Amino acid sequence: MPTNRAGPERPRRVVVVPDGPILIEGPVEVVLDDGRRVVSDRFVVALCSCGLSGTYPWCDTSHRRRRPP
């Protein structure tokens, strides 16, 4: 596990929201499938899990407009 000068870091919390985003304690660096890296320094980051977001990989709440099957 990575360490900082103050000692070992605690594990990051990841929350999977049913029919919603994946919430991750930030800051985070996300590596996309094409190798690009995107960074957010927010204290909680919402990642899109439905693929509908116009700001992918970040969630823009597009999942709310999706009709259930």
All heavy atoms as TSV, in Angstrom:
chain	resi	resn	atom	element	x	y	z
A	1	MET	N	N	0.849	-1.171	0.000
A	1	MET	CA	C	0.000	0.000	0.000
A	1	MET	C	C	0.892	1.230	0.000
A	1	MET	O	O	1.885	1.279	0.700
A	1	MET	CB	C	-0.897	-0.019	1.234
A	1	MET	CG	C	-1.665	1.247	1.398
A	1	MET	SD	S	-3.177	1.171	2.365
A	1	MET	CE	C	-4.028	-0.160	1.633
A	2	PRO	N	N	0.520	2.270	-0.792
A	2	PRO	CA	C	1.337	3.478	-0.819
A	2	PRO	C	C	1.398	4.134	0.555
A	2	PRO	O	O	0.466	4.031	1.346
A	2	PRO	CB	C	0.603	4.387	-1.802
A	2	PRO	CG	C	-0.362	3.529	-2.526
A	2	PRO	CD	C	-0.603	2.338	-1.673
A	3	THR	N	N	2.487	4.816	0.801
A	3	THR	CA	C	2.628	5.521	2.065
A	3	THR	C	C	2.933	6.983	1.792
A	3	THR	O	O	3.430	7.350	0.733
A	3	THR	CB	C	3.747	4.919	2.926
A	3	THR	OG1	O	4.977	5.018	2.207
A	3	THR	CG2	C	3.459	3.484	3.291
A	4	ASN	N	N	2.626	7.815	2.757
A	4	ASN	CA	C	3.031	9.217	2.690
A	4	ASN	C	C	3.927	9.492	3.878
A	4	ASN	O	O	4.206	8.616	4.682
A	4	ASN	CB	C	1.808	10.139	2.636
A	4	ASN	CG	C	0.901	9.959	3.847
A	4	ASN	OD1	O	1.370	9.614	4.927
A	4	ASN	ND2	N	-0.372	10.187	3.667
A	5	ARG	N	N	4.357	10.723	4.036
A	5	ARG	CA	C	5.285	11.041	5.129
A	5	ARG	C	C	4.653	10.891	6.492
A	5	ARG	O	O	5.334	10.690	7.473
A	5	ARG	CB	C	5.817	12.438	4.939
A	5	ARG	CG	C	6.703	12.520	3.730
A	5	ARG	CD	C	7.311	13.863	3.567
A	5	ARG	NE	N	8.053	13.849	2.315
A	5	ARG	CZ	C	8.478	14.895	1.702
A	5	ARG	NH1	N	8.254	16.084	2.216
A	5	ARG	NH2	N	9.134	14.804	0.591
A	6	ALA	N	N	3.329	10.976	6.565
A	6	ALA	CA	C	2.644	10.851	7.847
A	6	ALA	C	C	2.392	9.392	8.220
A	6	ALA	O	O	1.945	9.108	9.307
A	6	ALA	CB	C	1.317	11.604	7.803
A	7	GLY	N	N	2.632	8.484	7.303
A	7	GLY	CA	C	2.395	7.069	7.565
A	7	GLY	C	C	1.540	6.450	6.471
A	7	GLY	O	O	1.252	7.085	5.466
A	8	PRO	N	N	1.116	5.196	6.663
A	8	PRO	CA	C	0.343	4.528	5.621
A	8	PRO	C	C	-1.028	5.172	5.432
A	8	PRO	O	O	-1.642	5.664	6.377
A	8	PRO	CB	C	0.187	3.095	6.132
A	8	PRO	CG	C	0.699	3.079	7.520
A	8	PRO	CD	C	1.380	4.369	7.809
A	9	GLU	N	N	-1.475	5.193	4.175
A	9	GLU	CA	C	-2.811	5.702	3.870
A	9	GLU	C	C	-3.841	4.623	4.168
A	9	GLU	O	O	-3.569	3.448	4.060
A	9	GLU	CB	C	-2.909	6.065	2.395
A	9	GLU	CG	C	-2.079	7.255	1.991
A	9	GLU	CD	C	-2.266	7.603	0.530
A	9	GLU	OE1	O	-3.267	7.172	-0.073
A	9	GLU	OE2	O	-1.406	8.296	-0.009
A	10	ARG	N	N	-5.058	5.064	4.513
A	10	ARG	CA	C	-6.129	4.100	4.678
A	10	ARG	C	C	-6.710	3.786	3.303
A	10	ARG	O	O	-6.556	4.582	2.375
A	10	ARG	CB	C	-7.190	4.626	5.628
A	10	ARG	CG	C	-7.923	5.834	5.136
A	10	ARG	CD	C	-8.988	6.245	6.132
A	10	ARG	NE	N	-9.732	7.372	5.690
A	10	ARG	CZ	C	-10.694	7.351	4.778
A	10	ARG	NH1	N	-11.025	6.226	4.193
A	10	ARG	NH2	N	-11.319	8.444	4.428
A	11	PRO	N	N	-7.392	2.676	3.142
A	11	PRO	CA	C	-7.970	2.329	1.843
A	11	PRO	C	C	-9.011	3.368	1.417
A	11	PRO	O	O	-9.706	3.940	2.262
A	11	PRO	CB	C	-8.659	0.981	2.094
A	11	PRO	CG	C	-8.032	0.449	3.325
A	11	PRO	CD	C	-7.603	1.633	4.136
A	12	ARG	N	N	-9.094	3.608	0.130
A	12	ARG	CA	C	-10.113	4.516	-0.408
A	12	ARG	C	C	-11.468	3.826	-0.360
A	12	ARG	O	O	-11.580	2.641	-0.609
A	12	ARG	CB	C	-9.810	4.878	-1.849
A	12	ARG	CG	C	-8.520	5.596	-2.005
A	12	ARG	CD	C	-8.713	6.806	-2.885
A	12	ARG	NE	N	-7.450	7.454	-3.111
A	12	ARG	CZ	C	-7.082	8.552	-2.495
A	12	ARG	NH1	N	-7.880	9.110	-1.630
A	12	ARG	NH2	N	-5.925	9.100	-2.733
A	13	ARG	N	N	-12.490	4.588	-0.042
A	13	ARG	CA	C	-13.858	4.055	0.003
A	13	ARG	C	C	-14.465	4.164	-1.387
A	13	ARG	O	O	-14.412	5.217	-2.018
A	13	ARG	CB	C	-14.692	4.830	0.991
A	13	ARG	CG	C	-16.116	4.303	1.108
A	13	ARG	CD	C	-16.826	5.004	2.208
A	13	ARG	NE	N	-15.967	4.906	3.387
A	13	ARG	CZ	C	-16.373	4.530	4.585
A	13	ARG	NH1	N	-17.614	4.269	4.804
A	13	ARG	NH2	N	-15.526	4.446	5.578
A	14	VAL	N	N	-15.075	3.077	-1.864
A	14	VAL	CA	C	-15.784	3.031	-3.138
A	14	VAL	C	C	-17.203	2.567	-2.850
A	14	VAL	O	O	-17.396	1.540	-2.205
A	14	VAL	CB	C	-15.101	2.060	-4.131
A	14	VAL	CG1	C	-15.887	1.962	-5.426
A	14	VAL	CG2	C	-13.658	2.485	-4.386
A	15	VAL	N	N	-18.193	3.345	-3.313
A	15	VAL	CA	C	-19.594	3.016	-3.091
A	15	VAL	C	C	-20.263	2.853	-4.452
A	15	VAL	O	O	-20.252	3.784	-5.260
A	15	VAL	CB	C	-20.310	4.113	-2.277
A	15	VAL	CG1	C	-21.782	3.769	-2.090
A	15	VAL	CG2	C	-19.623	4.334	-0.946
A	16	VAL	N	N	-20.836	1.679	-4.699
A	16	VAL	CA	C	-21.570	1.440	-5.930
A	16	VAL	C	C	-23.036	1.742	-5.649
A	16	VAL	O	O	-23.664	1.104	-4.806
A	16	VAL	CB	C	-21.386	-0.020	-6.411
A	16	VAL	CG1	C	-22.188	-0.268	-7.669
A	16	VAL	CG2	C	-19.907	-0.314	-6.632
A	17	VAL	N	N	-23.564	2.749	-6.348
A	17	VAL	CA	C	-24.949	3.172	-6.163
A	17	VAL	C	C	-25.819	2.395	-7.148
A	17	VAL	O	O	-25.583	2.473	-8.356
A	17	VAL	CB	C	-25.100	4.693	-6.389
A	17	VAL	CG1	C	-26.546	5.119	-6.236
A	17	VAL	CG2	C	-24.190	5.457	-5.445
A	18	PRO	N	N	-26.810	1.635	-6.680
A	18	PRO	CA	C	-27.674	0.902	-7.603
A	18	PRO	C	C	-28.324	1.852	-8.619
A	18	PRO	O	O	-28.858	2.893	-8.241
A	18	PRO	CB	C	-28.728	0.266	-6.699
A	18	PRO	CG	C	-28.093	0.216	-5.346
A	18	PRO	CD	C	-27.197	1.426	-5.284
A	19	ASP	N	N	-28.223	1.505	-9.898
A	19	ASP	CA	C	-28.756	2.327	-10.987
A	19	ASP	C	C	-28.207	3.745	-10.969
A	19	ASP	O	O	-28.870	4.696	-11.391
A	19	ASP	CB	C	-30.291	2.373	-10.943
A	19	ASP	CG	C	-30.909	1.004	-11.148
A	19	ASP	OD1	O	-30.388	0.250	-11.994
A	19	ASP	OD2	O	-31.883	0.689	-10.459
A	20	GLY	N	N	-26.991	3.904	-10.476
A	20	GLY	CA	C	-26.369	5.223	-10.398
A	20	GLY	C	C	-24.874	5.136	-10.598
A	20	GLY	O	O	-24.360	4.153	-11.137
A	21	PRO	N	N	-24.154	6.143	-10.142
A	21	PRO	CA	C	-22.715	6.187	-10.348
A	21	PRO	C	C	-21.945	5.338	-9.336
A	21	PRO	O	O	-22.515	4.785	-8.402
A	21	PRO	CB	C	-22.396	7.667	-10.138
A	21	PRO	CG	C	-23.402	8.107	-9.124
A	21	PRO	CD	C	-24.656	7.347	-9.476
A	22	ILE	N	N	-20.652	5.288	-9.549
A	22	ILE	CA	C	-19.722	4.707	-8.595
A	22	ILE	C	C	-19.055	5.888	-7.903
A	22	ILE	O	O	-18.456	6.747	-8.563
A	22	ILE	CB	C	-18.684	3.821	-9.299
A	22	ILE	CG1	C	-19.395	2.671	-10.011
A	22	ILE	CG2	C	-17.636	3.319	-8.319
A	22	ILE	CD1	C	-18.503	1.889	-10.940
A	23	LEU	N	N	-19.192	5.977	-6.581
A	23	LEU	CA	C	-18.628	7.079	-5.811
A	23	LEU	C	C	-17.300	6.645	-5.207
A	23	LEU	O	O	-17.222	5.594	-4.564
A	23	LEU	CB	C	-19.594	7.498	-4.708
A	23	LEU	CG	C	-20.990	7.914	-5.176
A	23	LEU	CD1	C	-21.874	8.194	-3.965
A	23	LEU	CD2	C	-20.926	9.110	-6.093
A	24	ILE	N	N	-16.262	7.454	-5.403
A	24	ILE	CA	C	-14.921	7.136	-4.926
A	24	ILE	C	C	-14.390	8.325	-4.153
A	24	ILE	O	O	-14.493	9.467	-4.622
A	24	ILE	CB	C	-13.971	6.820	-6.097
A	24	ILE	CG1	C	-14.530	5.677	-6.942
A	24	ILE	CG2	C	-12.572	6.493	-5.587
A	24	ILE	CD1	C	-13.752	5.418	-8.202
A	25	GLU	N	N	-13.830	8.058	-2.979
A	25	GLU	CA	C	-13.175	9.130	-2.230
A	25	GLU	C	C	-11.991	9.616	-3.060
A	25	GLU	O	O	-11.196	8.819	-3.546
A	25	GLU	CB	C	-12.698	8.636	-0.881
A	25	GLU	CG	C	-13.826	8.377	0.094
A	25	GLU	CD	C	-13.325	7.953	1.462
A	25	GLU	OE1	O	-12.111	7.712	1.640
A	25	GLU	OE2	O	-14.167	7.869	2.357
A	26	GLY	N	N	-11.891	10.924	-3.256
A	26	GLY	CA	C	-10.835	11.499	-4.071
A	26	GLY	C	C	-9.670	11.954	-3.219
A	26	GLY	O	O	-9.695	11.800	-2.005
A	27	PRO	N	N	-8.688	12.512	-3.855
A	27	PRO	CA	C	-8.575	12.723	-5.288
A	27	PRO	C	C	-8.273	11.411	-6.006
A	27	PRO	O	O	-7.798	10.455	-5.385
A	27	PRO	CB	C	-7.406	13.701	-5.416
A	27	PRO	CG	C	-6.581	13.475	-4.196
A	27	PRO	CD	C	-7.545	13.050	-3.119
A	28	VAL	N	N	-8.566	11.384	-7.314
A	28	VAL	CA	C	-8.342	10.168	-8.093
A	28	VAL	C	C	-7.725	10.498	-9.444
A	28	VAL	O	O	-7.877	11.603	-9.963
A	28	VAL	CB	C	-9.645	9.376	-8.335
A	28	VAL	CG1	C	-10.260	8.917	-7.044
A	28	VAL	CG2	C	-10.632	10.166	-9.149
A	29	GLU	N	N	-7.038	9.512	-9.985
A	29	GLU	CA	C	-6.566	9.532	-11.364
A	29	GLU	C	C	-7.217	8.332	-12.030
A	29	GLU	O	O	-7.104	7.210	-11.532
A	29	GLU	CB	C	-5.050	9.418	-11.436
A	29	GLU	CG	C	-4.540	9.338	-12.858
A	29	GLU	CD	C	-3.042	9.160	-12.914
A	29	GLU	OE1	O	-2.587	8.014	-12.714
A	29	GLU	OE2	O	-2.343	10.155	-13.139
A	30	VAL	N	N	-7.915	8.554	-13.143
A	30	VAL	CA	C	-8.606	7.486	-13.864
A	30	VAL	C	C	-7.880	7.268	-15.183
A	30	VAL	O	O	-7.628	8.222	-15.928
A	30	VAL	CB	C	-10.080	7.864	-14.130
A	30	VAL	CG1	C	-10.779	6.776	-14.921
A	30	VAL	CG2	C	-10.806	8.116	-12.808
A	31	VAL	N	N	-7.532	6.022	-15.477
A	31	VAL	CA	C	-6.904	5.670	-16.744
A	31	VAL	C	C	-7.990	5.091	-17.638
A	31	VAL	O	O	-8.598	4.075	-17.310
A	31	VAL	CB	C	-5.760	4.656	-16.545
A	31	VAL	CG1	C	-5.128	4.308	-17.885
A	31	VAL	CG2	C	-4.725	5.199	-15.570
A	32	LEU	N	N	-8.240	5.763	-18.782
A	32	LEU	CA	C	-9.267	5.322	-19.716
A	32	LEU	C	C	-8.753	4.202	-20.604
A	32	LEU	O	O	-7.540	3.950	-20.665
A	32	LEU	CB	C	-9.732	6.512	-20.565
A	32	LEU	CG	C	-10.301	7.687	-19.764
A	32	LEU	CD1	C	-10.601	8.857	-20.682
A	32	LEU	CD2	C	-11.533	7.261	-18.999
A	33	ASP	N	N	-9.663	3.543	-21.317
A	33	ASP	CA	C	-9.270	2.390	-22.138
A	33	ASP	C	C	-8.314	2.763	-23.263
A	33	ASP	O	O	-7.587	1.914	-23.751
A	33	ASP	CB	C	-10.500	1.665	-22.685
A	33	ASP	CG	C	-11.388	2.529	-23.539
A	33	ASP	OD1	O	-11.194	3.754	-23.579
A	33	ASP	OD2	O	-12.302	1.968	-24.170
A	34	ASP	N	N	-8.266	4.044	-23.656
A	34	ASP	CA	C	-7.327	4.464	-24.703
A	34	ASP	C	C	-5.993	4.946	-24.130
A	34	ASP	O	O	-5.140	5.435	-24.847
A	34	ASP	CB	C	-7.950	5.541	-25.585
A	34	ASP	CG	C	-8.252	6.835	-24.836
A	34	ASP	OD1	O	-7.956	6.924	-23.631
A	34	ASP	OD2	O	-8.799	7.752	-25.476
A	35	GLY	N	N	-5.820	4.799	-22.807
A	35	GLY	CA	C	-4.570	5.167	-22.153
A	35	GLY	C	C	-4.532	6.581	-21.598
A	35	GLY	O	O	-3.611	6.925	-20.864
A	36	ARG	N	N	-5.515	7.415	-21.959
A	36	ARG	CA	C	-5.545	8.771	-21.405
A	36	ARG	C	C	-5.790	8.706	-19.906
A	36	ARG	O	O	-6.472	7.821	-19.420
A	36	ARG	CB	C	-6.654	9.609	-22.051
A	36	ARG	CG	C	-6.366	10.017	-23.465
A	36	ARG	CD	C	-7.466	10.902	-24.036
A	36	ARG	NE	N	-8.711	10.131	-24.054
A	36	ARG	CZ	C	-9.910	10.620	-23.742
A	36	ARG	NH1	N	-10.052	11.884	-23.373
A	36	ARG	NH2	N	-10.984	9.857	-23.791
A	37	ARG	N	N	-5.219	9.682	-19.217
A	37	ARG	CA	C	-5.395	9.788	-17.767
A	37	ARG	C	C	-6.146	11.081	-17.475
A	37	ARG	O	O	-5.793	12.129	-17.995
A	37	ARG	CB	C	-4.046	9.794	-17.062
A	37	ARG	CG	C	-3.299	8.505	-17.248
A	37	ARG	CD	C	-1.904	8.604	-16.665
A	37	ARG	NE	N	-1.157	7.412	-16.963
A	37	ARG	CZ	C	-1.041	6.377	-16.139
A	37	ARG	NH1	N	-1.612	6.420	-14.961
A	37	ARG	NH2	N	-0.352	5.319	-16.486
A	38	VAL	N	N	-7.189	10.968	-16.654
A	38	VAL	CA	C	-7.941	12.147	-16.232
A	38	VAL	C	C	-7.911	12.192	-14.716
A	38	VAL	O	O	-7.955	11.157	-14.053
A	38	VAL	CB	C	-9.386	12.146	-16.781
A	38	VAL	CG1	C	-9.395	12.376	-18.274
A	38	VAL	CG2	C	-10.100	10.860	-16.459
A	39	VAL	N	N	-7.817	13.403	-14.176
A	39	VAL	CA	C	-7.608	13.582	-12.742
A	39	VAL	C	C	-8.715	14.449	-12.167
A	39	VAL	O	O	-9.166	15.405	-12.800
A	39	VAL	CB	C	-6.227	14.242	-12.484
A	39	VAL	CG1	C	-6.033	14.524	-11.014
A	39	VAL	CG2	C	-5.117	13.367	-13.021
A	40	SER	N	N	-9.152	14.110	-10.968
A	40	SER	CA	C	-10.068	14.952	-10.207
A	40	SER	C	C	-9.521	15.061	-8.792
A	40	SER	O	O	-9.140	14.061	-8.190
A	40	SER	CB	C	-11.473	14.359	-10.162
A	40	SER	OG	O	-12.292	15.144	-9.319
A	41	ASP	N	N	-9.490	16.289	-8.281
A	41	ASP	CA	C	-9.003	16.488	-6.911
A	41	ASP	C	C	-10.149	16.715	-5.934
A	41	ASP	O	O	-9.932	17.120	-4.800
A	41	ASP	CB	C	-8.008	17.636	-6.850
A	41	ASP	CG	C	-8.595	18.967	-7.299
A	41	ASP	OD1	O	-9.764	19.003	-7.725
A	41	ASP	OD2	O	-7.873	19.977	-7.238
A	42	ARG	N	N	-11.382	16.420	-6.364
A	42	ARG	CA	C	-12.537	16.559	-5.482
A	42	ARG	C	C	-12.476	15.527	-4.361
A	42	ARG	O	O	-11.859	14.475	-4.505
A	42	ARG	CB	C	-13.811	16.385	-6.280
A	42	ARG	CG	C	-13.966	17.463	-7.350
A	42	ARG	CD	C	-15.255	17.329	-8.032
A	42	ARG	NE	N	-16.282	17.679	-7.055
A	42	ARG	CZ	C	-17.471	18.122	-7.364
A	42	ARG	NH1	N	-17.812	18.268	-8.615
A	42	ARG	NH2	N	-18.341	18.412	-6.430
A	43	PHE	N	N	-13.160	15.802	-3.242
A	43	PHE	CA	C	-13.109	14.871	-2.113
A	43	PHE	C	C	-13.962	13.625	-2.356
A	43	PHE	O	O	-13.713	12.586	-1.779
A	43	PHE	CB	C	-13.482	15.552	-0.796
A	43	PHE	CG	C	-14.908	16.007	-0.708
A	43	PHE	CD1	C	-15.865	15.193	-0.134
A	43	PHE	CD2	C	-15.292	17.233	-1.201
A	43	PHE	CE1	C	-17.181	15.603	-0.048
A	43	PHE	CE2	C	-16.599	17.650	-1.116
A	43	PHE	CZ	C	-17.554	16.831	-0.550
A	44	VAL	N	N	-14.987	13.703	-3.226
A	44	VAL	CA	C	-15.740	12.533	-3.682
A	44	VAL	C	C	-15.944	12.687	-5.176
A	44	VAL	O	O	-16.328	13.758	-5.656
A	44	VAL	CB	C	-17.111	12.397	-2.982
A	44	VAL	CG1	C	-17.921	11.248	-3.579
A	44	VAL	CG2	C	-16.943	12.186	-1.495
A	45	VAL	N	N	-15.668	11.622	-5.909
A	45	VAL	CA	C	-15.772	11.620	-7.357
A	45	VAL	C	C	-16.858	10.638	-7.761
A	45	VAL	O	O	-16.910	9.521	-7.236
A	45	VAL	CB	C	-14.422	11.213	-7.992
A	45	VAL	CG1	C	-14.521	11.144	-9.488
A	45	VAL	CG2	C	-13.337	12.188	-7.568
A	46	ALA	N	N	-17.735	11.048	-8.691
A	46	ALA	CA	C	-18.788	10.164	-9.200
A	46	ALA	C	C	-18.400	9.710	-10.597
A	46	ALA	O	O	-18.321	10.522	-11.530
A	46	ALA	CB	C	-20.124	10.896	-9.226
A	47	LEU	N	N	-18.157	8.417	-10.742
A	47	LEU	CA	C	-17.820	7.849	-12.053
A	47	LEU	C	C	-19.064	7.259	-12.694
A	47	LEU	O	O	-19.859	6.584	-12.036
A	47	LEU	CB	C	-16.764	6.748	-11.911
A	47	LEU	CG	C	-15.379	7.183	-11.472
A	47	LEU	CD1	C	-14.457	5.972	-11.401
A	47	LEU	CD2	C	-14.802	8.229	-12.408
A	48	CYS	N	N	-19.207	7.484	-13.991
A	48	CYS	CA	C	-20.349	6.975	-14.746
A	48	CYS	C	C	-20.250	5.458	-14.853
A	48	CYS	O	O	-19.207	4.907	-15.189
A	48	CYS	CB	C	-20.342	7.585	-16.140
A	48	CYS	SG	S	-21.607	6.928	-17.230
A	49	SER	N	N	-21.356	4.773	-14.558
A	49	SER	CA	C	-21.381	3.317	-14.714
A	49	SER	C	C	-22.389	2.874	-15.772
A	49	SER	O	O	-22.501	1.691	-16.048
A	49	SER	CB	C	-21.699	2.639	-13.377
A	49	SER	OG	O	-22.980	3.018	-12.928
A	50	CYS	N	N	-23.107	3.851	-16.386
A	50	CYS	CA	C	-24.118	3.483	-17.380
A	50	CYS	C	C	-23.670	3.764	-18.808
A	50	CYS	O	O	-24.265	3.253	-19.756
A	50	CYS	CB	C	-25.432	4.217	-17.102
A	50	CYS	SG	S	-25.391	5.990	-17.460
A	51	GLY	N	N	-22.634	4.582	-18.982
A	51	GLY	CA	C	-22.139	4.894	-20.312
A	51	GLY	C	C	-22.877	6.014	-21.014
A	51	GLY	O	O	-22.568	6.342	-22.154
A	52	LEU	N	N	-23.856	6.644	-20.370
A	52	LEU	CA	C	-24.651	7.693	-21.000
A	52	LEU	C	C	-24.125	9.100	-20.750
A	52	LEU	O	O	-24.595	10.049	-21.368
A	52	LEU	CB	C	-26.106	7.607	-20.510
A	52	LEU	CG	C	-26.848	6.319	-20.830
A	52	LEU	CD1	C	-28.240	6.336	-20.192
A	52	LEU	CD2	C	-26.951	6.125	-22.326
A	53	SER	N	N	-23.171	9.263	-19.871
A	53	SER	CA	C	-22.709	10.585	-19.469
A	53	SER	C	C	-22.046	11.334	-20.627
A	53	SER	O	O	-21.234	10.774	-21.365
A	53	SER	CB	C	-21.706	10.463	-18.317
A	53	SER	OG	O	-21.199	11.732	-17.987
A	54	GLY	N	N	-22.371	12.604	-20.742
A	54	GLY	CA	C	-21.721	13.468	-21.717
A	54	GLY	C	C	-20.364	13.953	-21.240
A	54	GLY	O	O	-19.617	14.557	-21.993
A	55	THR	N	N	-20.042	13.687	-19.979
A	55	THR	CA	C	-18.757	14.085	-19.398
A	55	THR	C	C	-17.959	12.858	-18.965
A	55	THR	O	O	-17.169	12.941	-18.025
A	55	THR	CB	C	-18.978	15.027	-18.195
A	55	THR	OG1	O	-19.770	14.349	-17.220
A	55	THR	CG2	C	-19.657	16.310	-18.612
A	56	TYR	N	N	-18.186	11.725	-19.630
A	56	TYR	CA	C	-17.538	10.464	-19.277
A	56	TYR	C	C	-16.047	10.670	-19.102
A	56	TYR	O	O	-15.453	11.382	-19.904
A	56	TYR	CB	C	-17.803	9.426	-20.374
A	56	TYR	CG	C	-17.339	8.043	-20.009
A	56	TYR	CD1	C	-18.128	7.213	-19.252
A	56	TYR	CD2	C	-16.090	7.594	-20.400
A	56	TYR	CE1	C	-17.696	5.949	-18.891
A	56	TYR	CE2	C	-15.654	6.340	-20.041
A	56	TYR	CZ	C	-16.454	5.529	-19.291
A	56	TYR	OH	O	-16.021	4.289	-18.922
A	57	PRO	N	N	-15.391	10.135	-18.090
A	57	PRO	CA	C	-15.830	9.103	-17.163
A	57	PRO	C	C	-16.604	9.634	-15.969
A	57	PRO	O	O	-17.066	8.874	-15.143
A	57	PRO	CB	C	-14.522	8.459	-16.714
A	57	PRO	CG	C	-13.551	9.583	-16.681
A	57	PRO	CD	C	-13.953	10.447	-17.870
A	58	TRP	N	N	-16.756	10.960	-15.861
A	58	TRP	CA	C	-17.480	11.529	-14.730
A	58	TRP	C	C	-18.983	11.404	-14.955
A	58	TRP	O	O	-19.473	11.506	-16.074
A	58	TRP	CB	C	-17.107	12.992	-14.519
A	58	TRP	CG	C	-15.646	13.266	-14.667
A	58	TRP	CD1	C	-15.074	14.136	-15.520
A	58	TRP	CD2	C	-14.562	12.652	-13.956
A	58	TRP	NE1	N	-13.705	14.115	-15.388
A	58	TRP	CE2	C	-13.363	13.204	-14.440
A	58	TRP	CE3	C	-14.488	11.681	-12.967
A	58	TRP	CZ2	C	-12.112	12.831	-13.959
A	58	TRP	CZ3	C	-13.234	11.301	-12.492
A	58	TRP	CH2	C	-12.072	11.877	-12.978
A	59	CYS	N	N	-19.734	11.213	-13.887
A	59	CYS	CA	C	-21.184	11.102	-13.968
A	59	CYS	C	C	-21.802	12.496	-14.109
A	59	CYS	O	O	-21.429	13.411	-13.390
A	59	CYS	CB	C	-21.722	10.422	-12.702
A	59	CYS	SG	S	-23.511	10.328	-12.639
A	60	ASP	N	N	-22.749	12.641	-15.042
A	60	ASP	CA	C	-23.491	13.897	-15.174
A	60	ASP	C	C	-24.987	13.686	-14.902
A	60	ASP	O	O	-25.806	14.491	-15.296
A	60	ASP	CB	C	-23.272	14.538	-16.537
A	60	ASP	CG	C	-23.857	13.728	-17.678
A	60	ASP	OD1	O	-24.478	12.664	-17.439
A	60	ASP	OD2	O	-23.700	14.159	-18.841
A	61	THR	N	N	-25.324	12.605	-14.266
A	61	THR	CA	C	-26.686	12.190	-13.879
A	61	THR	C	C	-27.549	11.784	-15.070
A	61	THR	O	O	-28.766	11.710	-14.959
A	61	THR	CB	C	-27.430	13.243	-13.021
A	61	THR	OG1	O	-27.723	14.389	-13.806
A	61	THR	CG2	C	-26.623	13.622	-11.789
A	62	SER	N	N	-26.953	11.491	-16.224
A	62	SER	CA	C	-27.718	11.018	-17.381
A	62	SER	C	C	-28.465	9.730	-17.068
A	62	SER	O	O	-29.492	9.452	-17.684
A	62	SER	CB	C	-26.802	10.791	-18.582
A	62	SER	OG	O	-26.308	12.018	-19.063
A	63	HIS	N	N	-27.983	8.948	-16.108
A	63	HIS	CA	C	-28.646	7.693	-15.748
A	63	HIS	C	C	-30.064	7.935	-15.248
A	63	HIS	O	O	-30.909	7.056	-15.344
A	63	HIS	CB	C	-27.840	6.936	-14.682
A	63	HIS	CG	C	-27.657	7.699	-13.416
A	63	HIS	ND1	N	-26.617	8.597	-13.240
A	63	HIS	CD2	C	-28.398	7.748	-12.281
A	63	HIS	CE1	C	-26.719	9.145	-12.031
A	63	HIS	NE2	N	-27.786	8.647	-11.434
A	64	ARG	N	N	-30.326	9.133	-14.748
A	64	ARG	CA	C	-31.677	9.444	-14.249
A	64	ARG	C	C	-32.704	9.483	-15.378
A	64	ARG	O	O	-33.890	9.245	-15.139
A	64	ARG	CB	C	-31.680	10.789	-13.530
A	64	ARG	CG	C	-30.891	10.742	-12.252
A	64	ARG	CD	C	-30.922	12.088	-11.578
A	64	ARG	NE	N	-30.056	12.086	-10.420
A	64	ARG	CZ	C	-29.699	13.164	-9.775
A	64	ARG	NH1	N	-30.124	14.364	-10.182
A	64	ARG	NH2	N	-28.897	13.085	-8.736
A	65	ARG	N	N	-32.267	9.793	-16.598
A	65	ARG	CA	C	-33.183	9.860	-17.739
A	65	ARG	C	C	-33.344	8.518	-18.437
A	65	ARG	O	O	-34.181	8.369	-19.314
A	65	ARG	CB	C	-32.673	10.910	-18.733
A	65	ARG	CG	C	-32.716	12.310	-18.163
A	65	ARG	CD	C	-32.297	13.350	-19.161
A	65	ARG	NE	N	-30.898	13.252	-19.585
A	65	ARG	CZ	C	-29.871	13.765	-18.923
A	65	ARG	NH1	N	-30.072	14.394	-17.784
A	65	ARG	NH2	N	-28.655	13.651	-19.370
A	66	ARG	N	N	-32.518	7.539	-18.056
A	66	ARG	CA	C	-32.588	6.213	-18.669
A	66	ARG	C	C	-33.852	5.500	-18.213
A	66	ARG	O	O	-34.191	5.484	-17.032
A	66	ARG	CB	C	-31.355	5.391	-18.282
A	66	ARG	CG	C	-31.340	4.018	-18.894
A	66	ARG	CD	C	-30.080	3.305	-18.578
A	66	ARG	NE	N	-29.940	3.112	-17.152
A	66	ARG	CZ	C	-28.955	2.443	-16.587
A	66	ARG	NH1	N	-28.007	1.921	-17.305
A	66	ARG	NH2	N	-28.913	2.310	-15.287
A	67	ARG	N	N	-34.545	4.897	-19.137
A	67	ARG	CA	C	-35.749	4.145	-18.781
A	67	ARG	C	C	-35.370	2.736	-18.372
A	67	ARG	O	O	-34.572	2.089	-19.040
A	67	ARG	CB	C	-36.701	4.089	-19.968
A	67	ARG	CG	C	-37.248	5.433	-20.304
A	67	ARG	CD	C	-38.270	5.326	-21.392
A	67	ARG	NE	N	-38.755	6.679	-21.669
A	67	ARG	CZ	C	-39.717	6.933	-22.485
A	67	ARG	NH1	N	-40.335	5.949	-23.121
A	67	ARG	NH2	N	-40.107	8.145	-22.688
A	68	PRO	N	N	-35.974	2.240	-17.301
A	68	PRO	CA	C	-35.666	0.859	-16.877
A	68	PRO	C	C	-36.168	-0.140	-17.918
A	68	PRO	O	O	-37.136	0.143	-18.614
A	68	PRO	CB	C	-36.435	0.695	-15.573
A	68	PRO	CG	C	-37.200	1.939	-15.341
A	68	PRO	CD	C	-36.895	2.920	-16.431
A	69	PRO	N	N	-35.497	-1.288	-18.021
A	69	PRO	CA	C	-35.888	-2.305	-19.030
A	69	PRO	C	C	-37.238	-2.909	-18.740
A	69	PRO	O	O	-37.783	-2.883	-17.711
A	69	PRO	CB	C	-34.802	-3.371	-18.922
A	69	PRO	CG	C	-34.005	-3.062	-17.721
A	69	PRO	CD	C	-34.382	-1.687	-17.229
